[in-house]
Amino acid sequence: MNARQLLSRLPERLATGAFVLHSGLQKWKGDEQTAQGLHGMASGTYPFLAKLAPTTFLRLLATVEITTGLALLVPFVPRVLAGALLTGFSGGLMGLYLKTPGLREPGSLAPTPDGLGIAKDVWLLGVGTSLVLDGILSPAEARGRKELTR
């Protein structure tokens, strides 16, 4: 990646990375009530999460957010990797938004007041997929991948 490519993606990586990192650090310090609330909502949408203790779930969620935030903030982490982490994380949020009753207006993608907090995170999905596509379609990165596979 050349300096121009690095600089062109730096603002979105810094803004998104700082936001996600902060969210993860807040969850890391979360109490039992926070753990139970987040775990209850997530396990209602993703039943396999019910097997985890609420505090374990909160720590895992915090770890995913912290890792994703740091990957975005560290400029030498490839765009494809940072974008893939962010896309996976935000995809889970969008699944939560789409599958949790009461977060959307009936028969619509429009959020209810309760769903607005999660619906707005669609921008994370947009940034993540943009980073992945940019990394895949970048001629410099494509040349680097070809050289690595020789």
Protein Blocks (a to p, Z undefined) as FASTA:
>chain_A
ZZklmmmmmmmmmmmmmmmmmmmmmmmmpcfklmmmmmmmmmmmmmmlmmpcfklmmmmm
mmmmmmmmmmmmmmklcfklmmmmmmmmmmmmmmmmmmmghiacehiabdcfklmmmmmm
mmmmmmmmmmmmmmmmpmklmmmmmmmmZZ
